[in-house]
Amino acid sequence: MGCIRGITENSRGGIRMKVLLNGAAGQLGQALRQQVPAGVELIVTSRSGDPATDLLPLDLADAAVCQAAVLEHRPDWVFNAGAYTAVDKAESEPELALAVNGGAPRAFAEALLETGGRLLQVSTDFVFNGQQGSPYRPEQARDPLGAYGRTKAAGEEAVEEVLGGSGRGVILRTSWVMGPVGKNFALTMLRLHRERQQIGVVEDQVGCPTSTHTLAAACWRVISAGISEPVLHWSDAGAASWFDVAVAVGELAQELGLLEQPALVNPLTTAEYPLPAQRPSYSLLDCSSSRKALGLDPTPWRQALRQLLATLQ
């Protein structure tokens, strides 16, 4: 048996690896399914499942079910792209958020100890408090502000506790994920540009948008390159506020013929737009070491956003 970029090669020269993808119906999950490398056998799950699209049911809030899925399929990798992502609702449902975001990664990691596979846990910039005013490095300490961030931090801690030191658990943090399907800021802004003459958007929270297309490519590179870094950061290149992104959506959508006239975007402060969950004011991720490890060049966020919107034509 040989090894090519971390993927097992059999005696017939074909590449074969079994990957269990959780959250396959979500926006990242769908992007991952569109970019599956040759030779990868993909097993896909979602909360309710869908026999018509080969989606198997898997409730991430049920640790026993999560463990059973790993023990049954014995994948080489588990991609945990599923999560409880309702940031504000998590404040009133912390137990459910913790079961999904903290309990499921622990269950997968513990089952993989028995089967010998590896775990890619997708995480978030919300594990940081956003107060340092400079990009966060992968090795920096977590200090989340709200229930969502705390539960995602718990998931990271579980992976480190169970698989730490083995090279078999990889945490990939990302930020402001947006794609052509599902619920995300870019699609919401496109709808509002079509429906309204003016939009108010927060301008004092800074981070970086991340296209599901570029994020999926980074996830698959973790496998193909045999990456064993314990924590990676990936976002598109640059920095932006939510206000910047909202303006860009209008400009690019008009350029692409998706709307005739963008709405006027008015800047708001966080105080003027109160929400149940506190957000980090500056959650930019330092991706330099991760980009070097992955061997991938970043795409400027505005270019990635244009590519996203172009798929809607």
N, C-alpha and C positions, 0 to 999 in steps of 0.2 A: 504494500500500500504506500502510495506517495502522498504528498501534501502540497497543494497549490494554493498559495495565499490564504491558508487557513481552512480551506474546504477539502474534504477527503476525496481522493481520486481513486476509483476502483481499477481493477486489472484491465478492464475494457476501455479505459481512457475517459469514461464519463464521470462527471462530478455529481455526487449525491450527498445531500444533507437534508435532514428533516428539521423543519422549523415550525413551532407552535406559535401562531400569531394571535394574541388576544386583543380585543378592541378592533377587530377587522372591519366592522361596519362604520367606524368613526372616520373623521377626515384624514388622519394620518394613516390609519389602517388601510383605507382605500388606496392611498398613494403608495403604500408599501406593496399592496397586491398588484399594482400596475408596473412595478419595477422589479419583480422577482427575478433573480439571476438564474441563468440556465443551470439545470441540474438540482435545483432546490425543490424538495417536496414540501409544500406548504399546507399546513392544517390550520384552518381559520375558525375563530370563535367570536361570538358576540353574546350579549346578555340573553337575548331571546332566541337566537339562532334563526336560520332560514334555509330549509332544505332546498329551495329553488336555486340558491346561490352557494350551496355547500357550506353554509355557516353552521357550525355546531353550537348548541347552547352552552354557555358557561357564565355563571353568576360570580363575578369577582368579589362580591360581598360574602361568599361562602368559601371559607378556607379549605374545608374538606373536599369540596368539588374541585377547587384549583389543584390541590395535591393529586387527586384522583386522575385528572386530565394528564398530568405529567407522567404519572405511573403507568397509565394506559398507553399513551402514545410514545413515551420515551424519546422525546425530541433531542437533537443535538443542541438546539438553541430554543429558548423561550423568548419571544419578543413581547414584552408587556407594554403594549401601546394603549391599553384601556385604562381609564381612570375616572374618578368622580371629579369633574372639572367645573361644576357650578360654584364659582368662587363665593358668591353672596349666599346662596342657599346652604352652603356648607356650614355657615354660622349657626343655622338652626337645625342642621342634621349632622353634627360632628361625629356621632357614632357610626352612621352609615359611611360617611366620607373616610373615616379611619379604617373601617372594615375593607373598603375597596382600595384605598391608596396605601394603607399600611399593612393590612392583613394579607392581601393577595400576594404582594411581593415576597413576604416572609414564607407563605405557603409554597410558592413556586421554588424559592431558594432551598427550602428544607427538602422538598421532593427531589430536586436536582442533586442534592447531596447523595441520594440513594441511586439515582439513575446515571449520574456522571455527566450530565449536560451542562450548558452554560445559560446565563440569563442576561438579557439586555433590558434594563429598567429605564423607561423614559420618564424624566423628571422635569423640573421647572425652575425658572428664575425666582419664583415666589418662596423658595426656601431661604432667601436672603431678605434683610430688612430694608435695603435700598437707601441706607443713610450714609454710606461712605463716599459717594460722589465720584467713584471711579469704577471701571469694569471689575466684576468679580471673577477671581481665578478659581479653577476647579478645586483646589485644596483648601479654600477658605471655609471657615466655620459657618454652619447654618444658624440662622436666627430669624425664623419666619414670624410674620405679623399676625396672620389670621388662621382660621381653622383649615382652610385649603392648604396653605403652606405648611402648617404643622403636620398634617396627615401625609403630605408628599415627603416631608423630611423623615417621618416615621418609616416610610417605605424605603428610603435610602438607607437609613440606619439598619433596617432589617436585612437588607442585602449585604451590607458591610459586616454585620454580626455573624451571619450564617456562612457567607462565601468569602469574607475578607481574607486576603492573603493567599487565596487559591488561584487567583487570576481568572476565575470562572463567573464572576459577577461584574458587569459593567453598567454604570449609571451614566446616562446621557441626558444632561440638562439642556433645555431649549427655552425659547421665549416667544410669546405673542404669535402662536401658530395660526396660520391662515391658509385655506385652500379653496378650490372651486366647488366643494360640496360641504354639507353640514352647516353648523352654526359657528360663525366667526366674525370678527370685527370688519373685515374687508367686505364680506357679503352684506352685512348689516348696513354699512355705510353706502354701498351701491344702491341698496333699496331706498335708503333715506334720501339720497341725492335725487332719485327718481320721484319720490313722493312729496318732498318739501322744498321750499324756497330757501330756508335757513336751517342750519344744524348747529347745536352747541356741543363742543367736544373738549375734553380736558387737555390742557397743554403743559401741565407741570408734573407729568409722569413720563419718564424717559426710559426707553429700552430699545429693542430692535425686533421688527417683524421677522417671522421665519416662514417661508413657503413650505407647504407639505411636500412639494416635489424635491426641494433641496434637502429637507430633513430626512426624507425616505432614502435618498441616495447616501447620506451619511450613515444611516442605520445599517443599510446593506453593506457598506464598506467596513463596518465593524466586524462583520462575519468574513467577508472576502479577504481582508487583510489580517485576520486572526488577532485583532486588537485585544490586549489584556489590561489596558489602562483602567484603573478602578473608577475614575470619574472623567467624563468628557463634557465639553461645552460645545454646542452648535447653534448658531443663528446665522441669518444672512448678514451681510456686511453693512456697517454704518451704525448710526444712532438716530432715533426719531422719537417724537412724542406722539400720543394718540391723535392730537390735532394735526400734526404733520402727515400722518397716514391718511386721515380723513380727507385732507386737501388733495393728497396724491391720488386717492381713489377717484375723486371727482375729475381731476385733470386727465388722468390716464383713461378713464372710462369714456370721456368725451372724445379723446384722441382716437380711441378704438371704435367709436360709433355705438357705444353701449347706452349713451344718453345724449340728449341734445344740449342740455345746459346744466352744469353742476350747480348744486345749491351753494349758498354762501355759508362758509364754515366759521363760526364764531368761537374764539378761544374762551375756555372756562377754567377756573381753578378747581382743584379737588374739593375745596370747601364749598364751592358753588354747586357741586354735583355730588352730594353725599350718598354713599352706598353702605349697606350693612357691613361689608368687609373692607378693612384697611388694605390699601395697595402699597407696594414699595414705590417710592418716588423716583428711584434711579436703580434699575435692575439690569443694566447692560452686562452681558457675559463676556469675559475675556476668552476668546476662542482660539488664540494664537497657537498654543501648544497642542490643542486638539486637532486643529487643521493640519499641523505638521505631522502628527501621528497618523491621521487618516489619509494624508496625501491628497486632499481635496482643496481646490481653490474656492473661496467664498464668492457668492453672487451678491452684488449690491442690492439692498432691500427694495429699492424702487424698481430696479430691473426685474427682480423676482416677482414683485407685485404686478408689474405689467404683463409678465408671462402668465401669471395666474388669471388675470382678467381677460387675456386674449383667448383663453380656453372657453370663455363664456359667449363668444361671438356666434 
